[in-house]
Amino acid sequence: MPTYRVFMTTRPDIVPDTEYRGFIGLLPTAARPYALLARLDRPIGWWLLFWPCAWGVALAGGALQRWDMILWLLLGSIAMRGAGCVYNDIIDRDLDKKVERTRSRPLASGAVSTKAAWVWLILLCATGLIVWWQLNMAAKLIALASLALVAAYPFMKRITWWPQVWLGMVFSWGVLVGWTTIDPEYSAAMTLLYL
């Protein structure tokens, strides 16, 4: 059986959950906490939201005809993933203060006030609303239904040991939105892709 060794270096100037390097370091100082609040320093989250949307569009047959929709869904993924992170941090702000990994988050550390976080959340949702208007009615209804899953996610950490399963349901929802944007009729293939 092979032996694996994990090497970890701890740098006192970088807290694991928040980094002011790269893109974030290029922003004006006043904008940095808001970018961190929306996790713009961690693009993997919006990629996890975007790719199911793009696969839904592509597998429903719209990749070549509706490349504009794929770009709209990319913008929506960035905005709504950011909004979800801001909402999560608003709900968890008191818990985040008690956890070493999260205590430096903008709300927990006091870099952003709760009121300012709500304003930022509304601005991100307004961007999502612009994208929402680009969808057909079936996709609009499915996208709205996702808000219940998103709103419940922060509370899943309090009532279950597997909140990431719930988060997987949230991220994968984009398959349903992307597919119905191209083909609003129910499809078993769409459901199987989601599952």
C-alpha positions in Angstrom: 0.0 0.0 0.0 1.6 3.3 -1.0 2.3 6.0 1.6 1.3 9.5 0.8 2.7 12.5 2.6 0.9 15.8 2.7 2.9 18.9 2.9 1.2 22.0 4.2 2.8 25.4 4.7 1.2 28.0 6.9 1.7 31.6 6.0 0.6 34.0 8.6 -0.2 36.7 6.0 -2.8 34.5 4.2 -5.9 33.1 5.9 -7.1 30.0 4.0 -10.6 31.3 3.2 -9.7 34.8 2.0 -7.0 35.9 -0.3 -6.2 39.4 -1.4 -4.0 38.2 -4.3 -4.5 38.0 -8.1 -7.6 39.6 -9.4 -8.7 40.8 -5.9 -5.4 42.6 -5.4 -6.0 44.6 -8.6 -9.3 46.0 -7.4 -9.6 49.3 -5.5 -9.2 48.8 -1.8 -12.9 49.7 -1.1 -14.1 47.1 -3.6 -12.1 44.1 -2.3 -14.3 43.1 0.6 -17.4 43.0 -1.7 -15.5 40.9 -4.3 -14.5 38.5 -1.5 -18.0 38.4 -0.2 -19.2 37.3 -3.6 -16.2 34.8 -3.8 -15.0 36.4 -7.0 -11.5 35.2 -6.0 -12.8 31.6 -6.3 -14.2 31.2 -9.8 -14.7 27.4 -9.4 -18.1 28.1 -7.8 -19.5 29.9 -10.9 -18.0 27.3 -13.2 -19.8 24.7 -11.2 -23.0 26.6 -11.8 -22.3 27.6 -15.4 -21.3 24.2 -16.9 -24.6 22.4 -16.1 -26.4 25.4 -17.8 -24.1 25.1 -20.8 -24.5 21.3 -21.0 -28.3 21.8 -20.8 -28.3 24.2 -23.7 -25.9 22.0 -25.8 -27.6 18.7 -25.2 -31.0 20.2 -25.9 -29.6 21.1 -29.3 -29.0 24.8 -28.9 -25.2 25.2 -28.7 -24.6 26.5 -32.2 -27.9 28.5 -32.6 -28.0 30.0 -29.1 -24.4 30.8 -28.2 -25.7 34.1 -27.0 -27.8 32.2 -24.4 -24.7 30.4 -23.2 -23.0 33.9 -22.6 -26.1 35.1 -20.8 -26.1 32.0 -18.6 -22.4 32.6 -17.8 -23.2 36.1 -16.6 -26.1 34.8 -14.6 -23.9 32.1 -13.1 -21.3 34.6 -11.9 -23.9 37.0 -10.5 -26.1 34.4 -8.8 -23.3 32.3 -7.4 -22.0 35.6 -5.9 -25.5 36.4 -4.6 -25.7 32.9 -3.1 -22.4 33.4 -1.3 -23.4 36.8 0.1 -26.7 35.3 1.3 -24.9 32.4 2.9 -22.5 34.8 4.7 -25.4 37.0 5.9 -27.1 33.9 7.4 -23.8 32.5 8.8 -22.1 35.7 9.9 -22.3 34.8 13.7 -21.1 31.2 13.0 -18.3 32.4 10.7 -16.9 34.5 13.6 -16.3 31.3 15.6 -14.6 29.3 12.9 -10.9 29.9 12.2 -11.3 29.2 8.4 -14.1 31.7 8.0 -13.6 34.4 10.6 -11.8 36.6 8.1 -14.7 36.7 5.7 -15.9 40.3 5.1 -19.1 40.1 7.2 -17.6 38.0 10.0 -14.6 40.3 10.3 -16.6 43.6 10.1 -15.0 44.7 6.8 -18.6 44.9 5.3 -21.7 45.7 7.4 -24.8 43.6 7.2 -26.7 46.4 5.6 -24.1 46.9 2.9 -24.1 43.1 2.3 -27.9 43.2 1.7 -27.4 46.1 -0.8 -24.6 44.1 -2.6 -26.9 41.0 -2.6 -29.7 43.1 -4.3 -27.3 44.4 -6.9 -26.1 40.9 -7.8 -29.7 39.7 -7.9 -30.6 42.6 -10.2 -27.9 41.4 -12.6 -29.5 37.9 -12.4 -32.9 39.4 -13.1 -31.5 40.9 -16.4 -30.4 37.4 -17.4 -33.7 35.9 -16.2 -35.6 38.2 -18.7 -33.7 36.5 -21.5 -35.2 33.1 -20.7 -38.5 31.7 -22.1 -41.4 31.2 -19.6 -40.6 27.6 -18.8 -37.0 28.3 -18.0 -38.0 31.4 -16.0 -40.3 29.2 -13.8 -37.6 26.6 -13.3 -35.0 29.3 -12.5 -37.4 30.8 -9.9 -37.9 27.4 -8.3 -34.2 27.2 -7.7 -34.4 30.0 -5.2 -36.0 27.7 -2.7 -33.0 25.4 -2.8 -30.6 28.3 -2.6 -32.4 29.9 0.4 -32.4 26.6 2.3 -28.8 25.7 1.8 -27.3 27.7 4.7 -29.7 25.9 7.0 -28.8 22.4 5.7 -25.5 22.8 7.6 -27.5 23.0 10.8 -29.9 20.1 10.3 -27.8 17.5 8.3 -24.3 16.1 8.0 -24.5 16.2 4.2 -25.1 19.8 3.2 -22.9 19.3 0.1 -25.5 17.0 -1.4 -28.0 19.8 -1.2 -25.4 22.2 -2.7 -25.0 19.7 -5.6 -28.7 19.9 -6.2 -28.4 23.7 -6.4 -25.5 23.7 -8.7 -26.9 21.1 -11.0 -30.2 23.0 -11.4 -28.7 24.9 -14.2 -29.1 21.8 -16.4 -32.9 22.2 -16.1 -32.7 26.0 -16.9 -30.4 25.6 -19.8 -32.3 22.7 -21.4 -35.7 24.3 -21.1 -34.4 27.5 -22.6 -33.9 25.6 -25.8 -36.6 23.0 -25.5 -39.5 23.9 -23.1 -41.1 20.5 -23.4 -40.4 18.0 -20.6 -37.7 15.5 -21.5 -36.6 12.4 -19.6 -33.1 13.0 -20.9 -33.1 16.4 -19.2 -34.1 14.8 -15.9 -31.5 12.1 -16.2 -28.8 14.7 -17.0 -29.8 16.6 -13.8 -29.7 13.4 -11.7 
